[in-house]
Amino acid sequence: MNRYSTPGQNSFTRRSQRVCTRSIIAGACLMWACGASTAAVSDDVVKIGILNDQSGTYADLAGPGSVQAAKMAIEEMGGKAAGKSVDLIVGNHQNKADVGAAIARSWFDQDGVDMIADFSNSSVGFAVQRLTQERGKVALIAAASTDFTGKACTPTSAQWVYNSYTNGYGLAKVLTSQQFKNWYLITVDYAFGHAFANDMRKAVEAGGGKVAGEVRHPLGTADMSSFLLQAQSSGADIIALASAGSDMTTAIKQAGEFGIMPRQALAAPAVFLTDVHSIGLEVAQNLKFVTAFYWNRNEATRAWSKKFFERHGAMPTMTHAGVYSSVLHYLKAVDAAGTDDGAVVMKKMRELPVQDVFAENGYLRADGQMIHDMYLVQVKSPEASKEPWDYYEVLATIPGDEVFKPLTQSECPLVKQ
């Protein structure tokens, strides 16, 4: 029995209900007496978990930076939601689904965590998504697989930032239309890479092209030479890297060493600001890709990002900004709903517009996909960069309703077709 269900309080509730009943009959019921006397926030605190890779392949694009972004969202709410304090807990899933699921299970069952955000790893995300559905908790996912809002969708989970459709299918569609018809895929061998490879393959074939071959490599591969040489010998017009983080940056650097470019083009659908920082403008210049956020896009993004830089020592990636947005929107929904009940909060999250530095006109769809604008960008040359971290030129804004998979194509069982 929790502290809000003591016998004395139940007695008060019964008296209040009798008073309220008499008052309704008299036409003068007081609102405070009619309301429920039990607290709507479990354990008297709203508790949020950031679960991601804190030290490995995805640590730079998410990791500690996502923790700082979540703290900024909590501070923006004054450290409270629904009148209760907000606590933050952090876990390192080490890119292992069983480790992530064990952490989440402990958080839910022992630590009273109400919502978990980030993940940055699709395999971990799927494991925890199932747990949140079982426990009635909330998962806000910054990982790429479209299945999060497709066949694996749940009533209490949502996908923020990007997915393999926006950054894989969309990019391959554009490049195939530009006469890159013969493709070769170098894919990281887990759910993230498989999702990107599948979406790129669909776009290439739909555009009249073909995938000449595919090779898969383990997560965290330090030597990409054998995979790159296979792709080079294929004679493909373009080599696509269905990977992210250090896997992707290692491949691009080594592709430069092997002289793959410019004879063959290179595409990397999941590029983050920290990747370009690691690769350097000399190697990465002219690389085109789709991103959900760029710190130097306007005055609002610059102001927020500079505050983030003061805390983290690097400008934010799209995942960092997306985690900030998802946590902030969750807390706004808790505040508006007056509860941390997962189903109620998610309903409120769908009702409220997503309006912040990450998404100016976002909204949460029935399948759990947060719809927002994306940006086609090109990496600047060293000469065009005006200041540290000034790496992108924004070529176009792609409206959210155009860049995300249409709801009519969703495999989510929650969507009525």
VOVEX-287571 format. One record per residue (C-alpha): x, y, z. Coordinates in Angstrom, 2 decimals. Example, Ala and Ser with C-alpha at 12.3 -4.5 7.8 and 13.67 -1.06 7.14 Angstrom:
residues 2
r x: 12.30 | y: -4.50 | z: 7.80
r x: 13.67 | y: -1.06 | z: 7.14
END
This chain:
residues 417
r x: 0.00 | y: 0.00 | z: 0.00
r x: 1.52 | y: 3.35 | z: -1.02
r x: 1.54 | y: 6.46 | z: 1.09
r x: -1.52 | y: 7.83 | z: -0.70
r x: -3.81 | y: 4.93 | z: 0.30
r x: -3.77 | y: 5.10 | z: 4.09
r x: -6.94 | y: 4.26 | z: 6.01
r x: -7.28 | y: 7.86 | z: 7.18
r x: -7.19 | y: 9.17 | z: 3.68
r x: -9.70 | y: 6.59 | z: 2.47
r x: -11.98 | y: 7.71 | z: 5.29
r x: -11.54 | y: 11.29 | z: 4.14
r x: -12.34 | y: 10.24 | z: 0.59
r x: -15.62 | y: 8.62 | z: 1.69
r x: -16.59 | y: 11.74 | z: 3.65
r x: -15.68 | y: 13.94 | z: 0.67
r x: -17.77 | y: 11.81 | z: -1.66
r x: -20.80 | y: 12.07 | z: 0.67
r x: -20.33 | y: 15.83 | z: 0.91
r x: -19.93 | y: 16.03 | z: -2.85
r x: -23.07 | y: 13.98 | z: -3.49
r x: -25.13 | y: 16.21 | z: -1.22
r x: -23.60 | y: 19.31 | z: -2.81
r x: -24.35 | y: 18.15 | z: -6.35
r x: -27.97 | y: 17.68 | z: -5.31
r x: -27.87 | y: 21.18 | z: -3.86
r x: -26.14 | y: 22.48 | z: -7.00
r x: -23.07 | y: 23.77 | z: -5.17
r x: -20.37 | y: 21.06 | z: -5.16
r x: -16.90 | y: 22.39 | z: -4.35
r x: -14.25 | y: 21.28 | z: -6.88
r x: -11.63 | y: 20.41 | z: -4.25
r x: -14.00 | y: 18.05 | z: -2.44
r x: -15.07 | y: 16.30 | z: -5.66
r x: -11.57 | y: 15.53 | z: -6.82
r x: -9.71 | y: 12.33 | z: -6.05
r x: -7.61 | y: 12.51 | z: -2.92
r x: -4.94 | y: 10.04 | z: -4.08
r x: -1.76 | y: 11.29 | z: -5.76
r x: -1.65 | y: 10.75 | z: -9.52
r x: 2.16 | y: 10.60 | z: -9.67
r x: 3.59 | y: 7.24 | z: -8.59
r x: 6.06 | y: 7.25 | z: -5.68
r x: 5.63 | y: 11.05 | z: -5.46
r x: 8.32 | y: 11.57 | z: -8.14
r x: 8.58 | y: 11.52 | z: -11.94
r x: 11.57 | y: 9.34 | z: -12.74
r x: 13.27 | y: 9.28 | z: -16.14
r x: 15.99 | y: 6.94 | z: -17.39
r x: 18.50 | y: 7.63 | z: -20.16
r x: 19.65 | y: 4.28 | z: -21.51
r x: 22.32 | y: 4.29 | z: -24.22
r x: 25.90 | y: 3.49 | z: -25.18
r x: 28.01 | y: 5.52 | z: -22.76
r x: 31.47 | y: 4.37 | z: -23.86
r x: 31.41 | y: 2.49 | z: -27.17
r x: 30.57 | y: 2.95 | z: -30.84
r x: 27.64 | y: 5.32 | z: -30.29
r x: 28.96 | y: 7.22 | z: -27.27
r x: 29.83 | y: 10.37 | z: -29.23
r x: 26.56 | y: 10.69 | z: -31.14
r x: 24.49 | y: 9.94 | z: -28.01
r x: 26.17 | y: 8.79 | z: -24.78
r x: 26.90 | y: 11.42 | z: -22.12
r x: 25.61 | y: 14.16 | z: -24.43
r x: 22.11 | y: 12.72 | z: -24.27
r x: 22.29 | y: 12.88 | z: -20.48
r x: 23.13 | y: 16.57 | z: -20.64
r x: 20.31 | y: 17.16 | z: -23.13
r x: 17.82 | y: 15.44 | z: -20.81
r x: 19.03 | y: 17.55 | z: -17.89
r x: 18.46 | y: 20.70 | z: -19.96
r x: 14.87 | y: 19.62 | z: -20.61
r x: 14.27 | y: 18.90 | z: -16.93
r x: 15.75 | y: 22.26 | z: -15.92
r x: 13.57 | y: 24.02 | z: -18.49
r x: 10.56 | y: 22.59 | z: -16.65
r x: 11.92 | y: 23.90 | z: -13.36
r x: 12.78 | y: 20.38 | z: -12.23
r x: 9.10 | y: 19.52 | z: -11.77
r x: 6.14 | y: 18.01 | z: -13.60
r x: 2.59 | y: 17.74 | z: -12.26
r x: 3.90 | y: 19.50 | z: -9.16
r x: 6.36 | y: 16.68 | z: -8.39
r x: 10.15 | y: 16.53 | z: -8.59
r x: 11.79 | y: 14.97 | z: -11.63
r x: 14.69 | y: 12.55 | z: -11.13
r x: 17.12 | y: 11.27 | z: -13.76
r x: 18.92 | y: 7.91 | z: -13.84
r x: 21.53 | y: 6.80 | z: -16.41
r x: 22.46 | y: 3.36 | z: -17.73
r x: 25.03 | y: 1.97 | z: -20.19
r x: 23.60 | y: -0.88 | z: -22.26
r x: 26.96 | y: -1.60 | z: -23.95
r x: 25.07 | y: -2.21 | z: -27.23
r x: 23.79 | y: -5.54 | z: -25.83
r x: 20.06 | y: -6.22 | z: -25.87
r x: 20.18 | y: -8.50 | z: -22.82
r x: 22.12 | y: -5.92 | z: -20.81
r x: 19.71 | y: -3.16 | z: -21.80
r x: 16.67 | y: -5.26 | z: -20.97
r x: 18.13 | y: -6.20 | z: -17.57
r x: 18.78 | y: -2.56 | z: -16.72
r x: 15.29 | y: -1.53 | z: -17.81
r x: 13.66 | y: -4.36 | z: -15.85
r x: 15.52 | y: -3.33 | z: -12.70
r x: 14.61 | y: 0.31 | z: -13.24
r x: 10.91 | y: -0.49 | z: -13.61
r x: 10.61 | y: -3.09 | z: -10.87
r x: 12.96 | y: -1.68 | z: -8.23
r x: 13.71 | y: 1.98 | z: -8.98
r x: 10.28 | y: 3.23 | z: -10.00
r x: 11.34 | y: 4.58 | z: -13.41
r x: 8.39 | y: 5.90 | z: -15.44
r x: 9.99 | y: 6.57 | z: -18.82
r x: 13.19 | y: 5.57 | z: -20.65
r x: 14.62 | y: 7.58 | z: -23.54
r x: 17.33 | y: 7.37 | z: -26.21
r x: 18.66 | y: 3.77 | z: -26.72
r x: 20.53 | y: 4.67 | z: -29.98
r x: 20.66 | y: 0.93 | z: -30.69
r x: 17.71 | y: -0.76 | z: -32.36
r x: 18.24 | y: -4.21 | z: -30.83
r x: 18.25 | y: -2.74 | z: -27.32
r x: 15.30 | y: -0.55 | z: -28.22
r x: 13.16 | y: -3.54 | z: -29.24
r x: 13.98 | y: -5.43 | z: -26.04
r x: 13.01 | y: -2.48 | z: -23.85
r x: 10.00 | y: -1.52 | z: -25.96
r x: 8.42 | y: -4.87 | z: -25.12
r x: 9.11 | y: -4.37 | z: -21.43
r x: 7.53 | y: -0.92 | z: -21.37
r x: 4.40 | y: -2.35 | z: -22.91
r x: 4.23 | y: -5.06 | z: -20.25
r x: 4.80 | y: -2.58 | z: -17.41
r x: 2.65 | y: 0.25 | z: -18.79
r x: 5.69 | y: 2.54 | z: -18.95
r x: 6.87 | y: 4.89 | z: -21.71
r x: 9.75 | y: 4.42 | z: -24.18
r x: 10.93 | y: 7.35 | z: -26.33
r x: 13.25 | y: 5.84 | z: -28.91
r x: 16.09 | y: 7.56 | z: -30.77
r x: 17.07 | y: 4.53 | z: -32.86
r x: 16.63 | y: 3.91 | z: -36.56
r x: 14.48 | y: 0.86 | z: -37.34
r x: 11.08 | y: 1.64 | z: -38.86
r x: 9.66 | y: -1.41 | z: -37.06
r x: 9.45 | y: 0.63 | z: -33.85
r x: 6.41 | y: 2.31 | z: -35.37
r x: 5.57 | y: -0.62 | z: -37.64
r x: 4.93 | y: -4.21 | z: -36.68
r x: 6.55 | y: -3.74 | z: -33.23
r x: 4.63 | y: -0.58 | z: -32.27
r x: 3.09 | y: -0.33 | z: -28.81
r x: 0.59 | y: 2.06 | z: -27.20
r x: 3.26 | y: 3.55 | z: -24.88
r x: 6.28 | y: 3.95 | z: -27.17
r x: 7.29 | y: 6.61 | z: -29.66
r x: 10.14 | y: 7.16 | z: -32.10
r x: 11.89 | y: 10.52 | z: -32.22
r x: 14.70 | y: 11.97 | z: -34.42
r x: 14.97 | y: 9.79 | z: -37.59
r x: 14.61 | y: 6.30 | z: -38.99
r x: 15.90 | y: 4.11 | z: -41.78
r x: 13.10 | y: 5.27 | z: -44.08
r x: 13.87 | y: 8.99 | z: -43.78
r x: 17.63 | y: 8.60 | z: -43.99
r x: 17.95 | y: 5.36 | z: -45.96
r x: 15.06 | y: 5.14 | z: -48.40
r x: 14.92 | y: 8.90 | z: -48.93
r x: 18.64 | y: 9.28 | z: -49.61
r x: 18.82 | y: 6.25 | z: -51.91
r x: 15.78 | y: 7.49 | z: -53.83
r x: 17.48 | y: 10.82 | z: -54.55
r x: 20.82 | y: 9.31 | z: -55.51
r x: 19.30 | y: 6.63 | z: -57.74
r x: 17.44 | y: 9.37 | z: -59.60
r x: 20.83 | y: 11.02 | z: -60.19
r x: 22.07 | y: 8.05 | z: -62.27
r x: 23.66 | y: 6.05 | z: -59.44
r x: 22.05 | y: 2.79 | z: -60.57
r x: 24.51 | y: 0.13 | z: -59.41
r x: 24.89 | y: -0.17 | z: -55.63
r x: 26.94 | y: -2.18 | z: -53.16
r x: 26.02 | y: -2.29 | z: -49.46
r x: 28.41 | y: -2.56 | z: -46.51
r x: 26.11 | y: -3.32 | z: -43.59
r x: 26.65 | y: -3.51 | z: -39.83
r x: 25.25 | y: -6.90 | z: -38.84
r x: 22.37 | y: -6.17 | z: -36.44
r x: 18.88 | y: -4.66 | z: -36.57
r x: 20.05 | y: -1.09 | z: -37.24
r x: 22.10 | y: -2.00 | z: -40.32
r x: 19.56 | y: -4.49 | z: -41.62
r x: 16.83 | y: -1.84 | z: -41.50
r x: 18.89 | y: 0.69 | z: -43.44
r x: 20.01 | y: -1.87 | z: -46.00
r x: 16.43 | y: -3.05 | z: -46.58
r x: 15.10 | y: 0.48 | z: -47.05
r x: 17.93 | y: 1.49 | z: -49.38
r x: 17.48 | y: -1.69 | z: -51.42
r x: 13.76 | y: -0.93 | z: -51.85
r x: 14.47 | y: 2.63 | z: -53.01
r x: 17.20 | y: 1.56 | z: -55.44
r x: 15.03 | y: -1.11 | z: -57.03
r x: 12.01 | y: 1.20 | z: -57.16
r x: 14.18 | y: 3.72 | z: -59.01
r x: 15.25 | y: 1.22 | z: -61.65
r x: 18.63 | y: 0.41 | z: -60.11
r x: 20.07 | y: -2.75 | z: -58.60
r x: 22.09 | y: -3.82 | z: -55.57
r x: 25.07 | y: -5.71 | z: -56.99
r x: 26.06 | y: -7.15 | z: -53.62
r x: 26.15 | y: -6.79 | z: -49.86
r x: 28.67 | y: -7.67 | z: -47.17
r x: 27.99 | y: -7.56 | z: -43.43
r x: 30.43 | y: -6.78 | z: -40.63
r x: 30.26 | y: -6.97 | z: -36.82
r x: 29.46 | y: -3.88 | z: -34.76
r x: 32.63 | y: -2.02 | z: -33.73
r x: 34.87 | y: -3.27 | z: -36.55
r x: 38.25 | y: -1.50 | z: -36.53
r x: 39.52 | y: -2.76 | z: -39.88
r x: 37.15 | y: -2.33 | z: -42.83
r x: 39.71 | y: -3.12 | z: -45.52
r x: 38.39 | y: -6.53 | z: -46.60
r x: 34.80 | y: -5.22 | z: -46.85
r x: 35.83 | y: -2.13 | z: -48.77
r x: 37.96 | y: -4.15 | z: -51.20
r x: 34.99 | y: -6.42 | z: -51.95
r x: 32.84 | y: -3.38 | z: -52.62
r x: 35.57 | y: -1.80 | z: -54.77
r x: 36.00 | y: -4.92 | z: -56.88
r x: 32.25 | y: -5.09 | z: -57.52
r x: 32.49 | y: -2.10 | z: -59.84
r x: 29.36 | y: -0.56 | z: -58.30
r x: 28.63 | y: 3.10 | z: -59.03
r x: 28.12 | y: 3.81 | z: -55.37
r x: 29.02 | y: 2.12 | z: -52.09
r x: 26.52 | y: 2.64 | z: -49.29
r x: 27.53 | y: 2.29 | z: -45.65
r x: 24.56 | y: 0.95 | z: -43.68
r x: 26.21 | y: 1.76 | z: -40.36
r x: 26.82 | y: 4.62 | z: -37.96
r x: 29.25 | y: 5.95 | z: -35.39
r x: 32.82 | y: 4.68 | z: -35.46
r x: 31.94 | y: 1.92 | z: -37.95
r x: 30.89 | y: 4.50 | z: -40.51
r x: 33.74 | y: 6.95 | z: -39.87
r x: 36.33 | y: 4.15 | z: -40.02
r x: 34.94 | y: 3.01 | z: -43.38
r x: 35.02 | y: 6.52 | z: -44.85
r x: 38.57 | y: 7.16 | z: -43.68
r x: 39.82 | y: 3.82 | z: -45.04
r x: 37.91 | y: 4.29 | z: -48.30
r x: 39.94 | y: 7.47 | z: -48.77
r x: 43.16 | y: 5.57 | z: -48.13
r x: 42.25 | y: 2.94 | z: -50.76
r x: 41.44 | y: 5.58 | z: -53.36
r x: 37.86 | y: 4.39 | z: -53.76
r x: 36.69 | y: 7.94 | z: -54.35
r x: 36.12 | y: 9.57 | z: -56.80
r x: 35.93 | y: 6.49 | z: -59.08
r x: 33.10 | y: 5.20 | z: -56.91
r x: 30.78 | y: 7.40 | z: -54.90
r x: 30.18 | y: 6.87 | z: -51.18
r x: 26.87 | y: 7.25 | z: -49.39
r x: 26.38 | y: 7.21 | z: -45.63
r x: 22.72 | y: 7.58 | z: -44.60
r x: 23.30 | y: 7.79 | z: -40.83
r x: 25.73 | y: 10.68 | z: -40.48
r x: 26.05 | y: 12.71 | z: -37.28
r x: 27.84 | y: 15.98 | z: -36.58
r x: 30.38 | y: 14.17 | z: -34.42
r x: 31.17 | y: 11.86 | z: -37.37
r x: 32.09 | y: 14.81 | z: -39.57
r x: 34.13 | y: 16.25 | z: -36.72
r x: 36.05 | y: 12.97 | z: -36.46
r x: 36.54 | y: 12.50 | z: -40.21
r x: 37.48 | y: 16.13 | z: -40.91
r x: 36.21 | y: 18.43 | z: -43.64
r x: 39.05 | y: 17.57 | z: -46.00
r x: 37.78 | y: 13.98 | z: -46.32
r x: 34.05 | y: 14.52 | z: -45.68
r x: 33.48 | y: 17.61 | z: -47.86
r x: 30.57 | y: 17.43 | z: -50.34
r x: 29.04 | y: 14.41 | z: -48.57
r x: 25.24 | y: 14.74 | z: -48.78
r x: 22.81 | y: 13.24 | z: -46.31
r x: 19.60 | y: 13.86 | z: -44.38
r x: 19.64 | y: 15.12 | z: -40.80
r x: 16.99 | y: 16.02 | z: -38.24
r x: 18.91 | y: 18.88 | z: -36.62
r x: 21.78 | y: 21.26 | z: -37.26
r x: 23.03 | y: 23.54 | z: -34.51
r x: 23.86 | y: 26.47 | z: -36.84
r x: 20.56 | y: 26.58 | z: -38.73
r x: 18.95 | y: 29.62 | z: -37.06
r x: 19.17 | y: 31.87 | z: -34.00
r x: 17.14 | y: 29.52 | z: -31.79
r x: 19.22 | y: 26.44 | z: -32.63
r x: 22.43 | y: 28.40 | z: -32.12
r x: 21.37 | y: 29.74 | z: -28.72
r x: 20.33 | y: 26.31 | z: -27.40
r x: 23.38 | y: 24.59 | z: -28.86
r x: 25.81 | y: 27.03 | z: -27.30
r x: 24.29 | y: 26.27 | z: -23.88
r x: 24.71 | y: 22.57 | z: -24.64
r x: 28.32 | y: 23.16 | z: -25.69
r x: 29.09 | y: 24.85 | z: -22.37
r x: 28.03 | y: 21.63 | z: -20.59
r x: 29.31 | y: 18.99 | z: -22.99
r x: 32.29 | y: 20.52 | z: -24.82
r x: 30.88 | y: 19.66 | z: -28.25
r x: 27.99 | y: 20.84 | z: -30.37
r x: 24.89 | y: 18.63 | z: -30.26
r x: 24.09 | y: 15.87 | z: -32.71
r x: 20.56 | y: 15.28 | z: -33.93
r x: 20.20 | y: 12.57 | z: -31.28
r x: 21.18 | y: 14.96 | z: -28.48
r x: 18.64 | y: 17.53 | z: -29.66
r x: 16.04 | y: 14.80 | z: -30.16
r x: 16.48 | y: 13.42 | z: -26.64
r x: 16.05 | y: 16.94 | z: -25.27
r x: 12.84 | y: 17.30 | z: -27.31
r x: 11.40 | y: 13.91 | z: -26.32
r x: 12.09 | y: 14.40 | z: -22.60
r x: 10.70 | y: 17.93 | z: -22.66
r x: 7.54 | y: 16.84 | z: -24.47
r x: 7.06 | y: 13.95 | z: -22.05
r x: 7.34 | y: 16.27 | z: -19.05
r x: 4.92 | y: 18.75 | z: -20.62
r x: 2.45 | y: 15.90 | z: -21.09
r x: 2.87 | y: 14.69 | z: -17.49
r x: 2.31 | y: 18.25 | z: -16.33
r x: -0.82 | y: 18.67 | z: -18.47
r x: -2.24 | y: 15.25 | z: -17.57
r x: -1.40 | y: 15.52 | z: -13.88
r x: -0.13 | y: 11.94 | z: -13.81
r x: 2.79 | y: 9.73 | z: -14.87
r x: 0.52 | y: 6.85 | z: -15.88
r x: 2.02 | y: 5.65 | z: -19.17
r x: -1.17 | y: 5.28 | z: -21.19
r x: -2.58 | y: 8.62 | z: -20.03
r x: 0.68 | y: 10.47 | z: -20.66
r x: 1.08 | y: 9.02 | z: -24.13
r x: -2.46 | y: 10.08 | z: -25.01
r x: -1.61 | y: 13.61 | z: -23.90
r x: 1.66 | y: 13.52 | z: -25.85
r x: -0.35 | y: 12.81 | z: -29.00
r x: -2.71 | y: 15.68 | z: -28.24
r x: -0.02 | y: 18.31 | z: -27.63
r x: 2.01 | y: 19.82 | z: -30.50
r x: 5.78 | y: 19.27 | z: -30.35
r x: 7.14 | y: 22.79 | z: -30.33
r x: 10.77 | y: 23.30 | z: -29.34
r x: 14.25 | y: 23.97 | z: -30.75
r x: 14.29 | y: 20.51 | z: -32.37
r x: 10.81 | y: 20.46 | z: -33.89
r x: 9.01 | y: 23.67 | z: -34.79
r x: 5.84 | y: 21.99 | z: -36.01
r x: 6.03 | y: 18.38 | z: -34.83
r x: 3.28 | y: 16.01 | z: -33.83
r x: 3.02 | y: 12.44 | z: -32.59
r x: 1.15 | y: 10.07 | z: -34.88
r x: -1.10 | y: 7.15 | z: -33.94
r x: 1.68 | y: 4.68 | z: -34.77
r x: 4.09 | y: 6.41 | z: -32.37
r x: 6.12 | y: 8.22 | z: -35.03
r x: 6.95 | y: 11.82 | z: -34.18
r x: 6.60 | y: 13.74 | z: -37.44
r x: 8.86 | y: 16.74 | z: -38.00
r x: 10.84 | y: 18.46 | z: -40.73
r x: 14.17 | y: 17.03 | z: -41.86
r x: 17.03 | y: 18.76 | z: -43.69
r x: 19.07 | y: 17.84 | z: -46.75
r x: 22.61 | y: 19.01 | z: -46.02
r x: 26.04 | y: 18.98 | z: -47.61
r x: 29.34 | y: 18.98 | z: -45.75
r x: 31.26 | y: 22.21 | z: -46.32
r x: 34.76 | y: 22.45 | z: -47.64
r x: 37.45 | y: 23.57 | z: -45.18
r x: 37.48 | y: 26.98 | z: -46.88
r x: 33.70 | y: 27.46 | z: -46.51
r x: 33.65 | y: 26.69 | z: -42.79
r x: 33.60 | y: 29.96 | z: -40.83
r x: 34.02 | y: 28.70 | z: -37.25
r x: 34.55 | y: 25.52 | z: -35.23
r x: 31.75 | y: 22.98 | z: -35.80
r x: 30.46 | y: 24.97 | z: -38.79
r x: 30.23 | y: 21.89 | z: -41.00
r x: 26.91 | y: 21.82 | z: -42.87
r x: 25.25 | y: 23.80 | z: -45.59
r x: 21.49 | y: 23.31 | z: -45.42
r x: 20.35 | y: 22.68 | z: -49.00
r x: 16.65 | y: 22.13 | z: -48.38
r x: 13.99 | y: 21.66 | z: -45.72
r x: 11.97 | y: 18.47 | z: -46.27
r x: 8.49 | y: 18.68 | z: -44.70
r x: 7.79 | y: 15.96 | z: -42.18
r x: 4.68 | y: 14.72 | z: -43.99
r x: 6.83 | y: 14.08 | z: -47.07
r x: 9.96 | y: 12.52 | z: -45.56
r x: 8.40 | y: 9.99 | z: -43.16
r x: 6.66 | y: 6.82 | z: -44.34
r x: 2.96 | y: 7.59 | z: -44.89
r x: 0.62 | y: 6.38 | z: -42.17
r x: -1.36 | y: 4.51 | z: -44.83
r x: 1.69 | y: 2.24 | z: -45.29
r x: 2.13 | y: 1.56 | z: -41.59
r x: 2.21 | y: -2.03 | z: -40.35
r x: 1.40 | y: -0.85 | z: -36.82
r x: -1.57 | y: -2.85 | z: -35.46
r x: -2.72 | y: 0.27 | z: -33.58
r x: -3.50 | y: 2.03 | z: -36.86
r x: -6.90 | y: 1.51 | z: -38.42
r x: -6.40 | y: 1.14 | z: -42.16
END
